[in-house]
Amino acid sequence: MNGISDSHGIVDAIRSSQAGIKRGLAGLERDAQTIAHANVEPESTSDLTAALVDSREQRLQVQLSARMLRTASETLGALLDVKV
């Protein structure tokens, strides 16, 4: 692979990471709304349980995407250091 192809892959990884973080945060916001409404509507305990489990998954999504973003950023930085 040449440097240009490598950098395009890294840019794609950064975009994918950012999209993963955005999706995870949107999911967390949705789950927070469900949890908040569960306090008002006691019959929605199954929604509450699902939202709590999903919020854990969304949190992991954000963490993994952030790690991927950090790795892609470090790789891009290393490529720039080599080329300069």
JONORZI-V583463 format. One line per field, one symbol per residue. psi: psi as a letter, one per 20 degrees, with the letter a starting at -180 (. if undefined). A space follows every 10 residues. Layout:
# JONORZI-V583463
psi=???
This chain:
# JONORZI-V583463
psi=qrhggghghg gghggggghg gggghghhgg hhggghhhhh nhikhhhggg hgghhgghgh gggghhgggg ggghgggggh hhh.
